[in-house]
Amino acid sequence: MEPEPKTGPYPTGRCVSDVNARVPVAHRGEFEPLELGPLKVWPPVILAPMAGVTNLPFRAICREYGAGLFLSEMITARGFLLGNRLSVLLASSDPSESPRSVQVYGSDPKDLGEMVRALVDEGVDHLDINFGCPVPKVTRSGNGSAVPVKPRLMARLLASMVRNAGEVPVTVKMRKGIDEDLITYMEGGRVAQEEGVSAVGLHGRTASQLYSGVADWNCIGELKASLQIPVLGNGDIWESWDALRMMRQTGCDGVIVGRGCLGRPWLFRELADVFDGNTPNDPPNLNEIVGIMEDHARRLCGFFGEAMGMRQMRKWVAWYTKGFTGSAGLRSGLRHLDHQEQLRPLFDGVDLMEFFPRRALRVGRAKGSKQQRVKLPDGFLENRADDTPPRGPHTLAEIEEWERSLQGG
Ligand SMILES: Cc1cc2nc3c(=O)[nH]c(=O)nc-3n(C[C@H](O)[C@H](O)[C@H](O)COP(=O)(O)O)c2cc1C
């Protein structure tokens, strides 16, 4: 294979990986807007909820590139209701954010209902619940991805949300199951539909797989075939073309885009293009990306304050520069990135005309390739018909500790 030029046009004329080299853009009428209650979403694309990532500043950047729905990271219902500073900040919005989508996290039907009501009163347009979190301390108490193991509990939590949401659509985000021996998505989808949920998002991995390997898109197709409500496919949308392939292959009604947009918010412009039948422009070069990073840093500092904003920015710089020549050398400087003005000097002596490296298109920028044995509470599987809410982070101190640990990403 010819070495890829670092600057100048791509040999193919466009920045696309081999697997997608021949995927045609959408033809007119091929896909419909995604309908979630009164919302019509075009393109049918949702920014995945990601803790430590999809805060208001990043959602705003993504929205400026494209269109669709842009979900907040998961907000702990109990933290929000107790007025925990970080929970309230992460749930906050501004008038330019429309439609506004919030993902809630919790296992007490009363808390969930109260949080939903408060958000609806604030004018939220869409609510999602996280039934996919695989973090050990979450599943160990029967929360997150453990919930769909207990269909009656799942039904009870959803009923409380849907009842309190009124006209505002509620969606569910879940995984295939706990592991290959305990697959729950078909039953989870049925429960969600019965409880009046507007759509189900399915990440084609088990909790045991975490983020490793290749997502299974077949399960998305199977779920789609079994439900009347829309199904949103999630897992491995690295390029806009993957979204088209996933929708064509599975028949799903929309896609949820996670790690592919970390340090690549222009992916939403590319998604809007291919769904509108246009071939996307190439991604920005390093010089433009440094400008995007400066803007991102400014917004994070405005939202979190400079100390926390720049701490968060360190991981973003690593993500934005992934695959560029010399990106590994930048890492040591990131530990001392405390002020916005320190950002551009990191690139002194770097060739800013370098094009976005094609090899960086399909690499995970967060979470790695580990797998795990999922921890469930003792005796959890013995009574799957039980609908008793599990205990989650409850006191303010527990919630603060929990949310701080998530901000690491
Ligand atoms: C840093 C990070 C944080 C995440 N936080 C959440 C979360 O708060 N809520 C949730 O439902 N999923 C969360 N996820 C999972 C993503 O929403 C998504 O399901 C997953 O990354 C698979 O999609 P992908 O292959 O496009 O990345 C997180 C993923 C990452 C990488």
The ligand as a Tripos MOL2 file, in Angstrom:
@<TRIPOS>MOLECULE
LIG
   31    33     1     0     0
SMALL
NO_CHARGES

@<TRIPOS>ATOM
      1 C1        -16.5540    7.8070   28.1420 C.3       1 LIG1
      2 C2        -17.8710    7.0850   28.0260 C.ar      1 LIG1
      3 C3        -18.8810    7.3670   28.9230 C.ar      1 LIG1
      4 C4        -20.1270    6.7280   28.8010 C.ar      1 LIG1
      5 N1        -21.1490    7.0920   29.6330 N.ar      1 LIG1
      6 C5        -22.4070    6.6260   29.4100 C.ar      1 LIG1
      7 C6        -23.5420    7.1660   30.1000 C.ar      1 LIG1
      8 O1        -23.4200    8.1080   30.9090 O.2       1 LIG1
      9 N2        -24.7600    6.6190   29.8360 N.ar      1 LIG1
     10 C7        -24.9320    5.6020   28.9330 C.ar      1 LIG1
     11 O2        -26.0630    5.1390   28.7180 O.2       1 LIG1
     12 N3        -23.8830    5.1050   28.2320 N.ar      1 LIG1
     13 C8        -22.6390    5.6140   28.4320 C.ar      1 LIG1
     14 N4        -21.6030    5.1790   27.6520 N.ar      1 LIG1
     15 C9        -21.8650    4.2120   26.5670 C.3       1 LIG1
     16 C10       -22.1660    4.9540   25.2290 C.3       1 LIG1
     17 O3        -23.3410    5.7240   25.3400 O.3       1 LIG1
     18 C11       -22.3180    3.9410   24.0740 C.3       1 LIG1
     19 O4        -23.3790    3.0810   24.3820 O.3       1 LIG1
     20 C12       -21.0700    3.1110   23.8440 C.3       1 LIG1
     21 O5        -19.9140    3.9180   23.8320 O.3       1 LIG1
     22 C13       -21.1740    2.3040   22.5360 C.3       1 LIG1
     23 O6        -21.2430    3.1470   21.4290 O.3       1 LIG1
     24 P1        -19.9470    3.3890   20.4990 P.3       1 LIG1
     25 O7        -19.4660    2.0460   20.0260 O.co2     1 LIG1
     26 O8        -20.4740    4.2870   19.3890 O.co2     1 LIG1
     27 O9        -18.9380    4.0600   21.3640 O.co2     1 LIG1
     28 C14       -20.3450    5.7690   27.7900 C.ar      1 LIG1
     29 C15       -19.3030    5.4830   26.8910 C.ar      1 LIG1
     30 C16       -18.0870    6.1310   26.9850 C.ar      1 LIG1
     31 C17       -17.0160    5.8240   25.9890 C.3       1 LIG1
@<TRIPOS>BOND
     1     1     2 1
     2     2     3 ar
     3     2    30 ar
     4     3     4 ar
     5     4     5 ar
     6     4    28 ar
     7     5     6 ar
     8     6     7 ar
     9     6    13 1
    10     7     8 2
    11     7     9 ar
    12     9    10 ar
    13    10    11 2
    14    10    12 ar
    15    12    13 ar
    16    13    14 ar
    17    14    15 1
    18    14    28 ar
    19    15    16 1
    20    16    17 1
    21    16    18 1
    22    18    19 1
    23    18    20 1
    24    20    21 1
    25    20    22 1
    26    22    23 1
    27    23    24 1
    28    24    25 2
    29    24    26 1
    30    24    27 1
    31    28    29 ar
    32    29    30 ar
    33    30    31 1
@<TRIPOS>SUBSTRUCTURE
     1 LIG1         1 GROUP 0 **** ****
